[in-house]
Amino acid sequence: MTSLKLKLGAAALLGSLLIGASPALAEAVLHRGNAGEPQTLDQAHTSINIEEFILKDLYEGLTIYDAAGKIIPGAAETWELSDDGTVYTFKLRADAKWSDGSPVTAEDFAFSFRRVEDPKTAAEYANILFPIKNAEKVNKGEAPVDQLGVKAVDEKTLEITLERPTPFFLELLAHQTALPVSKASVEKNAADFVKPGVMVSNGAFKLTAHVPNDSLTVEKNPNYWDAANVKLDKVIFYPIDDQAASVRRFEAKEMDLAYNFSADQIERLRTSYGDQVHVSPTLATYYYAFDTRQEPYNDVRVRRALSMAVDRDFLAKEIYSGSQLPSYSMVPPGLESYGDPAKADFANLSQLDREDQAVALMKEAGYGEGGKPLNIEIRYNTNPNHERVATAVADMWKNTFGAKVSLVNLDVSSHYAYLQEGGKFNVARAGWVADYADAENFLALSLSSNKTFNYGHFENAEFDGLMKKSYEEQDPAARSKLLHEAETLLMKEQPIAPFLTQADLWLVSSRVKGWQDNGPNAHLSKFLSVAE
């Protein structure tokens, strides 16, 4: 169907040229491959980057990531921070408007943040905004919604009061959960506010069509404050979770961007497409979680042994063709505020020495050869790369411990829903991409109070205590030291086994201009253009 559209478009353009029309009138359309069908287009319920890529084209937060992945002003033109670091005063752009032409107001943002924290909304990512005064209490039903620390001082002035100084707060505001909704639209349309023809958005584009599992179309928003600099007329997102199909459509020139192709295709694609193949290191960790609620994974010796027996160099080189790096820390490298992450104490051993120590630990715990049988089920979300990793890890555990290992896979939505809803498991594949460039974002996943993302239900009072102190510490150096101590403890306990520092794999057509690889993997269509 897309090929036909392209041919028809080319024919129409030829006709316009023949009758003397300018080729400048041809629509500038970007065809974006997306890694799956969005579960929602509601800011309060978004949780994955499949939705993020779309939502950030439709809406604009107070801050945004530019093409290089740096935080810059978005809907807010300027802001001031109080001397004690707890009160932000944002000035919204005078010409910031919704797609229906009405002004974007400070009350729209205040309403949006209250909506996310209102326990009735049950927002999956409500914790992103917990640095705001009373946000956690409101979300838990311990304080009324109107006690949230957000206030519209006037139509274009928003005041946000924080619980404590939060160095990464401006990055939190660039997260999709912090995107605004039109108060008037939500109050009028309720749940239907997300539908094409109904949605009112304040970003560079507006939603015009959505055919589930086929395509989602956004068109340039003429009321966007910076519309004069938006070079695309239309962006069509294609929800393709079949990586091979995604590559085929890119090769057929039906898509300009393809996201997350299979790593074993890197060399072939580089041979054919050269610098259109992008391998971009990102702030992301690929890890396995152990369910610490049940034996034998409640035994630190078993967790450490299983983690040590995994040859991360093999995973990085043989399965990911060098596109990902071996990892022994939960926090990825590249965070300026944190420095070098705290690695597991076995990181510098040879793989043979790790395996010897792993066998001894497992024997001491009473499992494996000569002990209790070790039956392990690995759960992972459907994906060729994840399947290859799971198969390789299973072989490593079989060869090292004589374990019997089985594999279970579900589609990405079902896999994470099962983990987030507290389903029991042995070992589960997971990955975490930074919501904001701070080590806390990775370490907070293992807090006992994190009911959504602490998949293995790890509980450690000392770890929780170190994290609590880090939240109260205002000195950056002292805070970093506390976070390093927390990560050192986490890597000693191994409730999670980090395997790889991830990279984002993109195919970017040579006709796409303005693309820049960046750590946050932020690629707003407003910064892109297409050349015929």
LUMKE-8775 format. One record per residue: residue in three letters; x, y negated, z negated of N, C-alpha, C in turn. Coordinates in steps of 0.001 Angstrom, whole numbers, plus 500000, padded with zeros to 6 digits. Each point is the difference from the previous one (the first is absolute). Example, Ala and Ser with C-alpha at 12.3 -4.5 7.8 and 13.67 -1.06 7.14 Angstrom:
ALA513190505690492200499110498810500000500900498800500000 SER499650498950500720500820498810499940499230498910499270 
This chain:
MET500840501208500000499160498792500000500869498751500000 THR501075500026499200500860498826499930500690499757501333 SER500466501093500656500652499848501292499052499338500989 LEU498732500440499979499004499435500904499825498513499742 LYS499954499654498704499850498585499652501168499188500521 LEU501217500562499861501177499292500470499926499794501514 LYS499569501075500711499911499888501453498956498975500403 LEU498855500036499305498946499039500299500463498584499716 GLY500773499870498847500518498681499659500948499486501061 ALA500851500918500525500953499607501031499268499580501270 ALA498927500746500342499219499672501193499337498636499857 ALA499471499749498812499343498718499762500996498853500121 LEU501215500210499480501028498968500065500382499732501453 LEU500146501091500789500338499841501403498939499163500714 GLY498730500304499691498918499255500614500064498518499669 SER500330499696498735500054498595499599501135499282500701 LEU501111500728500231501111499378500701499625499689501453 LEU499251500947500604499633499818501402499087498800500197 ILE499198499671498994499087498865500173500588498727499380 GLY501291500075499643500684498792499582499981499719498519 ALA499466500940499165499996499760498556501402500184499443 SER500260499366498879501330500094499383500169501310499259 PRO501191500668500123500245501236499245500056499744498506 ALA500149498742499588500037499675498579498675500320499326 LEU498933500179500840498695500300499433499858501464499587 ALA500957500847500400499944501414499634500087500142498494 GLU499192500899499455500007500224498555501317500596499540 ALA500509499520498882501182500591499371499504500998498959 VAL500122501288500325499468501061499141501139500879499495 LEU500045500209498688500978500897499384499296501298499625 HIS500543501115500454499435501315499697500850500637498893 ARG499443500071498778500747500476498826499551501400499594 GLY500943500936499987499716501300499423500015499891498488 ASN499018500584499347499945500023498539499991501469499581 ALA500482500303498812500238501397499635498759500759499526 GLY498829499403500125498784500689499588498829499044499943 GLU498836500544499723498778499211499891499945499336498624 PRO499771498675499941499900499349498693498813500542499203 GLN500225500224498696498894500449499151499048498852499697 THR500546498784500019499206498830499625500624498753500597 LEU499203498952500162500504498678500340499629499020498895 ASP499754500546498830499682499202498811501281499854499177 GLN500433498765499812501233499731499260500038500697498653 ALA498853500092499344499946500551498645500205501509499981 HIS499901500642501148500103501462500017501121500530500892 THR500804499101500535501099500424500856501137500580499173 SER500714500986500581501131500586499255501130500472500896 ILE499836499991501331501036500529500878500331499007501116 ASN501208500178500590500446499013500986499227500067501310 ILE499311501101500259499128500078501175498975498869499942 GLU499489499752498806499035498910499795500707498653499916 GLU501162500003499387500756498752499813500287499312501330 PHE500468500766500995500340499401501291498808499272500606 ILE498818500574499853498789499377500551499565498808499152 LEU499913500213498694499475498960499108500836498723500037 LYS501326500157500143500850498807499991499955499242501321 ASP499452500619501046499706499245501216498695499238499867 LEU499077500557499205498679499392499834499964498926498921 TYR500755500207498936499960499095498844501394499465499687 GLU500034498877499304501271499413499590499964499684498507 GLY500979500523499272500096499740498574500649498665499713 LEU500147499697498724500665498751499608501420499968500540 THR500664501167499971501323500140500590499953501131501032 ILE500938499987500933500082501058501007501469500338500245 TYR500237501127500675501350500335500474500154499468501413 ASP501146499345500256500262499558501363500544501166500817 ALA500394499735501246500436501071500897501235500722499478 ALA500806499311499178501219500601499452499769500673498654 GLY498748499962499510499696500643498727500256499124498788 LYS500054498678500199500210499064498897498666499365499610 ILE499847499713498701498781499350499518499982498532500420 ILE498884499591500632499813498605500395498571499585499656 PRO499698498701500037498627499553499727499015500582501010 GLY498813500358499507498933500498500853498847499025499965 ALA498896500413499363498855499097499854500331498859499050 ALA500963500228499103500470498934499108501181499305500675 GLU499923498690500100501071499248500658501167499769499049 THR499679499751498721501033499761498985499526500571498667 TRP500941500118499054499648500405498636501023499467499024 GLU499574499891498764500880499576498913499905501018498882 LEU501093500171499254500047500938498882500351499247498733 SER499262500269498936500252499330498723501372500375499458 ASP500512499194499101501338500216499438500142501344499309 ASP498910500489499396500090501291499312499739501188500925 GLY499805499720501296499863501065500986498679500742499972 THR498964499420499389498740500742499859498801499374500723 VAL500149498802500540498866499367500681500409499544501399 TYR499346500589501014500203499592501383498843499097500423 THR500322498908500687498985499130500574500188499978501516 PHE499050500579500711500079500120501459499143498929500664 LYS500559499366501020499252499064500835499684500690501315 LEU498721500254500260499618500636501254500108499012501155 ARG500223500537501180500109499142501184498666499277500242 ALA500095498717500295498788499207500229499208500551501186 ASP500727500554500990499330500496501205499799501515499993 ALA500131500632498826499735501446499904498495500233500071 LYS499568500791501005498574500255500201499742501492500163 TRP498753500387499737499544501343500307499648500064501478 SER499867501200500520499711500171501421498639499433500399 ASP499126499740499022498707499372500319500072498471499935 GLY501218499480499776500197498554499985499896499354498641 SER499532500728498990499897499430498653501383499937499339 PRO500203499073499053501325499862499384500348501160499066 VAL501271500373499992500510500955499006500232499206498721 THR499370500436498913500076499230498761500722500761498896 ALA500399499245498982500636500606498831499032500973499324 GLU498718499685500037499002500884499385499905501332500747 ASP500234499980501321500029501266500749501069500927499435 PHE501179499452499730501090500813499445499689500439498572 ALA499475499081499187499660500353498616498939501106499993 PHE499000499860500856498950501014500125500593501345500424 SER500912499965500958500604501226500519500783500741498916 PHE500782499257499202500791500629498944499096500542498890 ARG498936499262499681499047500505498992499322501272500507 ARG499688500020501272499349501169500598500895501232499889 VAL501299499842500257500938501118499914500101500532498575 GLU500014499102499023500176500426498608498701500419499318 ASP498862499631500581498713500399499413499911501531499982 PRO499825500606498820499951501469499938498881500593500864 LYS498954499233500278498915500491500851500480500246501437 THR501023499261500417500536500160501356500796501289500125 ALA500659500411498903500836501213499988501083499934501070 ALA500695498868500066501076499816500975501164500931499701 GLU500454500719501025501082500968499817501327499345499614 TYR500224498787500478501280499322499778499858498800499068 ALA499047500060499092499775498870499090501255499643499210 ASN500856501004499747501201499768499186500989499056500669 ILE499918499832501316500908499078500698499899498598499411 LEU498798499633499568499779498646499480500000499948498475 PHE500447501065499348500024500018498532500890498919499374 PRO500999499459500695500739498886499385499141498769499717 ILE498826499896500661499121498860499734499399500130498599 LYS499892498902499317499480499955498623498664500743499889 ASN499939500941499075498803500791499673499568500974501096 ALA500778500142501073499583500861501113499795501448499547 GLU500944500532499237499881501390499576498820500177499049 LYS499798499034499104498869500074499061498674499947500751 VAL499918499106500978498776499890500802499745501316500731 ASN501048500540500606499859501220500790499579501197499145 LYS500422499999498738499637501092499093498679499756499280 GLY499352498868500294498724499685499371500140499448498599 GLU501240499562499647500249499491498645499850498488499910 ALA499776499353501146499786498546500030499081499692501169 PRO499171498947499893499104499651501108500796499517501208 VAL499410500171501185500680499653501242500390498528500040 ASP499186499138499395500295498573500073501192499589499139 GLN500580500966499264501193499713499207501285500240500790 LEU499893500457501249501181500188500837500693498656500203 GLY501335500001499972500768498751500043500095499343501355 VAL498879499815500681499979499297501280498962498888499920 LYS500344498843500559499080498856499897500107499128501238 ALA498854499673500588499958499047501099499943498598499400 VAL501126499292500044500076498647499423499165499043500846 ASP500136500127501311499136499294500951499931500869501251 GLU499402499497501066499752500836501170501271500635500561 LYS501124499288499931501240500486500601501125500222498987 THR499688500052498725501027500214498970499638501194499142 LEU500859500999499991499785501226499229501059500121498918 GLU499560500214498774500924500186498878499943501452499541 ILE501160500653499931500076501382499536500926500056498784 THR499450500489498885500776500141498769500374501468499820 LEU501268500246499679500506501356499848500118500411498534 GLU500013501304499769500230500534498654501410499661499523 ARG500942500078500935501408499774499699500691499600501305 PRO501200499395499927500708499689501243500176501264500846 THR499708499901501270500069501149500913500780499579501240 PRO501290500364500062500873499520501083499509500361501392 PHE499232501088500108499586500475501320498540499655500315 PHE499430499038499285498574499718500163499644499521501409 LEU500870499196500607499707499517501358499961501149500995 GLU500756501065499731499945501180500869498699500775499773 LEU499526500027498750498728500671499734498868499330500774 LEU500084498692500127498938499258500688499985500257501503 ALA501075500616500524500035500359501412499474501412500237 HIS499632500693498924499462501357500115498562499940500519 GLN499575501061500687498652499960500589498890499897498959 THR500244500465498779498984499884498945499735498546499645 ALA501003499136500203499865498582499652499475499160501158 LEU499615500642501096499398499260501108498618499500499580 PRO499628498815500436498704499446499563498830500554500787 VAL498828499916499405498752500209500726499219498693499939 SER499122499821500970499110498838499979498919500265498963 LYS499969499182498977498996500174498947498591499971500590 ALA499765499045500892498659499861500600499619501248500785 SER500952500558500742499712501181500820499728501231499140 VAL500816500213498983499814501172499135498674499910499253 GLU499674498803499500498738499840499265498796500178500916 LYS500144499619501261498892500123500945499882501426500560 ASN501137500611500336499986501271500746500334501237499183 ALA500423499809498752500381501133499138501013500903500709 ALA499795501303499966500968500939500574500151499856501509 ASP499013499383500661500061499845501455500973498907500445 PHE500626499290499051500888498900500388501200500476500816 VAL500284501302499999501164500532500721499701500354501451 LYS498759499888500421499609500483501329500306498988501111 PRO500310500499501206500182499106501146498737499185500236 GLY500193498731500304498846499134500210499475499391498716 VAL500400500575498865499606499485498689501217499425499274 MET501141500691500110501190499605499257500400498550500288 VAL500271499279498916500531498642500069501411500067499422 SER501008499663500797501388500131499551500755498686500182 ASN501141499872499327500755498738500055501370500163500639 GLY500265501176500607501300500245500601500064499588501457 ALA501082500413500657500232499608501391499015500657500963 PHE499332501081499523499085500735500875498673500273499296 LYS498990500340500791498698500362499443499573501340500591 LEU499235500766499231499577501336500405498844499918500992 THR500187500648501156498929499954501003499419501373500326 ALA500757501063499777499466501334500306500755501062499202 HIS499285501056499620500627501127499298499248501274500368 VAL500669500846500768499464501313500332500824501012499203 PRO499459500550498898500781500898499143500691501109500785 ASN501270500223499637500845501034500614500279499766501482 ASP499740498778500477500295499676501397500806498703500107 SER499441498903499502500712498720500090499355498971499086 LEU500787498990499669499507498858499228500569498756500666 THR499135499066500353500413498833500775499844498711499200 VAL501064499185500006499942498672499391500363498977501068 GLU499367498839499930500265498940500967500459498741499277 LYS500711499175500719500543498768499435498898499176499344 ASN500290499518498803499049499203499231500234498513500303 PRO499121499362500763500227498593500383499973499048498811 ASN499422500446498875499943499131498818501192500172499068 TYR500929500868500349501202500206499175500854498740500027 TRP500527499604498859500726498727499904501204499917500943 ASP500609501154500323501182500009500864499705500651501346 ALA498754499922500438499580500674501236500829499570501212 ALA500463498770499999500766499492501147501281500793500225 ASN500514500644498931501245500759500120499790501512500087 VAL498734500438500036499707501426500168499967500302501492 LYS500907500868500456500175500210501438499150501135500568 LEU499407500812499134499188501123500470498519499635500006 ASP499288500445501012498556499809500055499262501131499292 LYS500610501183500017499310501178499483501021501041499550 VAL499659500733498942500810501137499551499056501191499873 ILE500371501118500621499207501222499881500811501025499220 PHE499464500442498866500636501022499167499432501373500372 TYR500902500968500177499582501366500312500367500922498838 PRO499012500627499353500277500842498823500436501412500411 ILE501307500212500104500501501291500468500910500614498937 ASP499524501061499347500858500668499021500780501150500623 ASP499713500313501255500747501014500743501233499307500598 GLN501180500270499412501198499272500408500388500279501447 ALA499842501232500441500344500329501381499093499247500969 ALA498705499916499675499051499275500852500342498512500034 SER500427499476498850500375498593499924501177499699500920 VAL501013500869499986501167499822500867499589500096501471 ARG499147500960500318499557500154501389499303498732500503 ARG499188499400499155499288498792500421500953498814500159 PHE501043499966499166501018498958500165500735500207501326 GLU500374501257500274500735500301501229499159499736501240 ALA498691500150499861499088499715501119499690498503500111 LYS500617499203499116499805498546499968498562499613499673 GLU499333500882499246498661499696499524500053499281498652 MET501150500100499319500181499307498719501352499285500011 ASP500013498799499404501240499227499913500787500340498739 LEU499300500449498973500633500354498728499522501378499575 ALA500923500836499566499638501300499434500725500127498669 TYR499269500376498961500553500029498643500160501432499500 ASN501165500261499404500270501277499324499940501210500933 PHE500859499988501000500130501172500862500852501057499296 SER499972501206500520500743501099499379501504499765500134 ALA500726500127498891501427499665499978500828500874500932 ASP499539501191500285500802500865500873499978499525501455 GLN499225498945500262499930499441501348500937498805500197 ILE500706499603498951500790498766500055501000500005501150 GLU500817501044500092501046500012501021499406500016501408 ARG498962500807500214499368500040501318499436498632500374 LEU499323499372499034499396498701500272501054498922500216 ARG501086500071499236501072499019500193500619500139501385 THR500141501237500448500557500226501342499113499369501062 SER498685500103499818499064499481500999499666498524499829 TYR499955499548498740499466498653499753500960499055499287 GLY501191500462499666501028499116499456499549499217498790 ASP500138498671500084499713499164498826498506499769499767 GLN499139500703500761498578499973499677499694500936498816 VAL500991500812499625499882500888498841500568499272498786 HIS499169499794498987500414499258498813499992500913498772 VAL501170500118499350500120500727498738500371498954498953 SER499039499631499187500152498853499103499988500427498536 PRO501174499966499305500021500331498566499010499117499246 THR499292500624499080498950499255499312500042500281498506 LEU499272499221499239499938500179498552498981501089499706 ALA500433501244500183499076501127499860500754501251499568 THR499354500798499160500599501229499489499093501194500286 TYR500597501051500506499331501269500293500332500928498840 TYR498981500519499306500285500794498802498984501126499819 TYR500364500937499122499088501053499565499673499757498526 ALA498735500161499655499562499855498608499716501374499411 PHE500368500178498732499701501238499280498832499745499046 ASP499065500940499924498865499858499085500467500397498598 THR500285498993499184500577500251498671498970500484498990 ARG498740500157500435498961500467499081500034501515499813 GLN500723500713500838499949501450499939501393500617500149 GLU500110501238499518501261500728500107500215500419501458 PRO501261500107500412501216499675499253500461498562500190 TYR499139499177500636500423498656500391499976499001498840 ASN499534500487498828500102499172498799501374500159499349 ASP500852500840500583501352500254499489500998499213500848 VAL500699499069499364500935499142500730501086500816500688 ARG500374501154499424501037500831500614499537500542501352 VAL498734500398500075499460500506501264499923498877501036 ARG499524498840499581499896498866500932501374499611500533 ARG500964499902499111501357499625500417500587501055500939 ALA499801501266499673500544501077500827499419499955501412 LEU498685499841500088499356499944501311500497498803500810 SER500160498871499331500478498800500687501443500170500476 MET500853500573499151501416500161500339500201500965501161 ALA499116500956500147500160501016501044499628499487501389 VAL499421498806500081499596499451501294501178499272500653 ASP500394500457501170501106499399500751499467498803500780 ARG500145498831499409499459498789500614500738499611501283 ASP501292500320500077500749499703501227499415500766501185 PHE499603501248499747499392500804501055498684499373500459 LEU499180499579499037498710499390500357500213498749500849 ALA500955499166499589500226498737500698500561500216501404 LYS500965500895500118500691500167501286499261500931500954 GLU499552501141499486499432501018500884498530499782500306 ILE499241499523499005498566499821500224499688498597500501 TYR500698499005499443499725498615500388501043499405500933 SER500878500852500517500972499559501015500768498748499582 GLY500275499902498697500750498856499489499189498732499870 SER498697500089500228499162498801499911499617499664498564 GLN500284500913499066499767499733498592501247500383499215 LEU500146499443498809501211500196499214499720500856498770 PRO500958500865499603499823500783498776499808499068498805 SER499129500374499081499727499136498848500020500789498698 TYR500578499373498974500043500589498657499446499018498968 SER499277498995500489499402498996499115498594499709500485 MET499119499645499053498634499666500395499957498644500695 VAL500816499069499531500051498661500593500945500033501196 PRO499561499547501156500893499992501162501035498885499907 PRO501106500126500706500967498894500027499432498831500788 GLY500602498830499832499589498844500797499172498976499263 LEU499816500196498675499249499015499213500994499048499329 GLU500027498765500460500979499038499484499866499786498497 SER498777500011499503499781499714498573500398501164499098 TYR500296501160500604500266501213499218501417500513500162 GLY500559499867501193501333500537500260499946501490500293 ASP501119500690499763500058501438500263499053500742499062 PRO499183500899500534499090500757499137500743500985499110 ALA499301500475498959500576500980499067499733501394500546 LYS501065500677500425499840501320500612499971501114498966 ALA499483501147500415500027501194499154501457500360499702 ASP500234500587498829501379500281499595500675501079500839 PHE499239500698500829500599501022500853500255499500501427 ALA499798498712500221500097499444501357501389500170500603 ASN501035499907499181501362500036500525500602501397500061 LEU499247501009499585500486501378500106499867500498501435 SER500788500992500372499807500636501296498712500811499940 GLN499424500329501147498765500767500009500205501378499380 LEU501161500611500214500282501311499412500024499925498477 ASP500635498938499463500036499832498540498604499741499443 ARG499196499236500729498622499750499559499237501313499915 GLU500154500817501024499269501261500031500432500928498870 ASP501299500025499690500492500823498879499375499547498688 GLN499969498675499791499403499471498762498495500247499983 ALA499372499917501166498558500227500086499653501435499599 VAL500776500973500481499773501405499662500145500219498493 ALA501016499369499409500225500144498553498850499395499198 LEU499519498829500436498891499342499315498726500836500088 MET499724500527501181498790500797500194500061501277499154 LYS501177500589499929500174501210499187499790499688498523 GLU500530498851499568499851499557498602498519499784499671 ALA499231499528500990498571499755499794499189501297500049 GLY500650501089500438499333501310500012499241500310501264 TYR500352499301501092499291500232501265500978500437501094 GLY499429500504501077500824500396501131500494501418499859 GLU501061500340500692500535501351499991500389500418498582 GLY499462501140499569500275500484498655499074499414498956 GLY499138499062500389499069499380499052498586500071500513 LYS499163499067499546498622499957500474499982499668501490 PRO499048500572500745499932499701501438499672498523500227 LEU500567499461501052499808498594500321499152499911501270 ASN498716499702499815499074499859501123499657498520500162 ILE500351499432501123499863498556500198499133499710501226 GLU499047499092499821499193499523501122500363498541500270 ILE500426499730501232500326498627500399498831499434500789 ARG499476498865499542498929499307500713500605498825500772 TYR499541499788501225500477498854500773498908499535500953 ASN500100498744500431499025499492500956500444500351501421 THR499033500353500828500261500502501346500830499027500827 ASN501145500499500459500940499189500762501154500924500375 PRO500449500013501254501076500925500384501266499859499161 ASN500383498753499697501206499787499196499826500550498586 HIS498842499748499396499757500481498632499958501530499967 GLU499457500580501056499961501461500062501410500572500074 ARG500856499363500805501379500478500113500751499853498683 VAL499762498882499289500638499815498690499527501079499032 ALA498695500228499940499448500991499072500536501396500299 THR500100500331501272500528501314500389501460500139499587 ALA500784498939500196501416500033499633500174500105498489 VAL499231499217499251500085500038498535499586501381499490 ALA498962500564500589499555501341499606501133501007500184 ASP500704499925501130501125500910500244501116499801498973 MET500263498730499649501047499707499013499652500606498644 TRP498736499897499606499589500549498705499951501528500024 LYS499642500558501138500017501461500133501431500525499893 ASN500921499355500732501377500465500041500734499779498681 THR499677498915499297500711499675498757499453500762498808 PHE498670500106499905499376500565498793499219501287500255 GLY499876500415501258499148501146500308498535499683499821 ALA499645498710500117498614499571499787499100500420501153 LYS498738500209499691498982500207501026499305498664500205 VAL500124499467501224499495498646500259498947500035501109 SER498864499370499733498944499874501003499751498523500280 LEU499443499722501180499762498617500420498517499761500219 VAL499530498828499575498608499590500200500002498566500530 ASN499276499762501090499959498636500517498571499525500220 LEU499823498692499820498722499325500240500271498743500803 ASP498975499435500632500185498717500671500372498957498959 VAL500595498897500451500586499020499077498984499459498990 SER498788499703500437498995499449499087499624501012498916 SER499758501249500404499604501039499043501140500334499037 HIS501230500018500528501168500318499163500131499005498854 TYR499994498714500351500186498987498952498771499861499112 ALA498828500208500557498789499962499168500078501096498940 TYR500456501182500388500129501118499048500974499643498875 LEU501148499420500365500997499646498980499502498871499102 GLN499377498983500604499562498843499226498823500322499089 GLU499232501027500357498853500380499174500361501030498931 GLY501298500288499874500455500852498903499996501481500283 GLY499909500378501279500029501417500334501295500658499570 LYS499920501234499509501202500692499533500762500611501174 PHE501325500080499841500852500518501059501309500479499374 ASN500864500578500799501359500343499550500958498878500384 VAL500178499865501311500899498988500560499278499315501151 ALA500091498688500075499286499276501056500895498952500640 ARG499921499947501316500734498995500759499322498635499832 ALA500806498958499863499467498639499932501039499037500551 GLY499564498827500294500906498948500436499504498682499459 TRP500924499100499741499588498680499508500718498920500783 VAL499218499120500601500525498847500716499766498781499122 ALA501030499184499818499905498866499083498822499092500328 ASP499209499710498995498962498981500134500613498614499864 TYR501117499933499294500742498756499800501435500392499680 ALA500928499106500330501428500325499927500534499892498575 ASP499593500944499152500474500012498619500023501452499514 ALA501031500342499210500159501376499513498802500457499178 GLU499353499083499323498848500345499163498927500723500794 ASN499858499649501282498958500594500827500180501508500144 PHE501246500466499988500291501428500113499965500693498639 LEU500512499325498983500091500623498674498638500072499314 ALA499137499028500267498677499987499355499131501184500410 LEU500375500688501082499236501177500422500028501097498942 SER501025500006499151500160501067499014499570499597498591 LEU499373498834499865499465499605498692498837500916499622 SER499911500363498736498905500878499571498648499322500182 SER499990498668500023498751499251500159499568499887501457 ASN500865500420500934499668499896501428499200501228500415 LYS498696499896499891499120501151500237499830500333501479 THR500339499043500880499787500227501429501208500616500689 PHE501193499478499716501172500390500781501009500858499254 ASN499797500232498708500855500920499244499442501408500233 TYR500253500514501205499355501226500446500274501194499091 GLY501236500071499469500376501136499155499657499821498540 HIS499357498868499646499558499719498629501168500076499012 PHE501107499405500395501190499918499148499725499053498835 GLU500365500426498800499847499159498818501295500012499213 ASN500581498802499811501236499879499237499995498654499295 ALA499932500038498680499867498771499206501209499087500166 GLU501193500590500110501208499178500152499980499259501340 PHE499607500712501054499894499368501324498957498875499967 ASP498827500290499450498954498981499900500492498783499221 GLY500765500253498929500509498914499163500976499105500746 LEU500884500604500779500959499218500788499279499151501036 MET498991500575500626499237499240500991499252498847499332 LYS499452500243498814499287498951499263500952498830499692 LYS501198500334499562500988498954499698500356499210501254 SER500061500703501141500355499310501248498932498980500385 TYR498742500295499670498922499064500316500079498743499120 GLU500563500167498830500072498878499055501279499193500157 GLU500986500537500747501308499360500137500005498977501136 GLN500355498757499683500003498942501011501353499811500668 ASP501079500420499335501326499853500580500185501064501089 PRO500280499605501248500088500964501104501048501099499780 ALA501161499642499483501064500982499790499605501011498927 ALA499422499501498904499580500889498909498848500893500459 ARG499119499436500805498881500783500529500510501117500913 SER500945499671500864500567500998500898500661501130499212 LYS500673499666498900500650501010499164498973500968499410 LEU498880499458499529498939500845499440499419500930501064 LEU499799499469501197499453500820501080500974501105500401 HIS501303499688499979501003501027500297499988501106498935 GLU499815499601498737499926500995498925498779500894500192 ALA498908499391500419498773500771500235500198500973501162 GLU500638499539501069500213500892501140500982501124499659 THR501018499684499194500949501037499561499269501111499260 LEU499084499610499121499212500980499246499098500805500935 LEU499382499312500957499111500661500954500767501039500824 MET501216499636500419500798500926500809500552501164499165 LYS500110499809498705500406501093499108498848500984499824 GLU498784499472499877498818500834499758499460500647501281 GLN500208499350501145499581500518501308498519500437500090 PRO499066499180499517498593500330500250499692499852501490 ILE500851499220500643499953499867501453501414500251500508 ALA500095500590501178501302500276500613500107499179501277 PRO500739498874499962500170499214501217500889500766500979 PHE499597500026501254500763500707501025500649499054501005 LEU499225498988500427500454499171501117499610498537499821 THR500889499122500451499625498605500186499487499905501431 GLN498773499586500136499333500088501286500367498887500974 ALA499748500280501257500082498993501050498682500033500758 ASP499623498861500532498807499951500841500413500230501434 LEU499280500884500669500285500340501388498950499361500895 TRP500434499098500863499089499303500907500490500136501437 LEU499083500101500918500273499809501417499426498641500367 VAL500851499111500484499590498631500308500305499717501465 SER498964499855500795500170499760501428500830498752500260 SER500755500035501081500835498848500361499143498785500355 ARG498703500211500246499128498855500307499571499246498752 VAL500270500589498809499645499337498741501132499068499578 LYS499675498753499769500991499009499582499700499542498564 GLY501054499662499263499840499482498651500111501050498909 TRP500203501261500393500099501091499021501323499921499242 GLN499946500150498668501210500095499187499834501137498998 ASP500951500928499968499984501032498964500196499325498655 ASN499305500468498965500193499419498668499627501002498915 GLY500555499820498811499784500913498881498552500179499596 PRO499213498922499887498584500161499615499133500641501087 ASN500570500231501194499237500570501115498770499143500309 ALA500217498685499969498926499035500247500111499501501437 HIS498950500220500784500033499623501416498665499391500413 LEU499747498787499542498756499322500333499953499708501492 SER498863500276500606499866499774501438500109498524500353 LYS499784499113499038500083498567500281501411499576500394 PHE500988500813499638501382499664500350500459500682501291 LEU499117500777500628500366500765501185499370499409501260 SER500592500340501130499429499635501292500329501117500978 VAL499370499975501174500281501010501019500369499307501308 ALA500960500600500686500424499471501300499686501034501062 GLU499396499565501076499656500938501080501236500287500848 
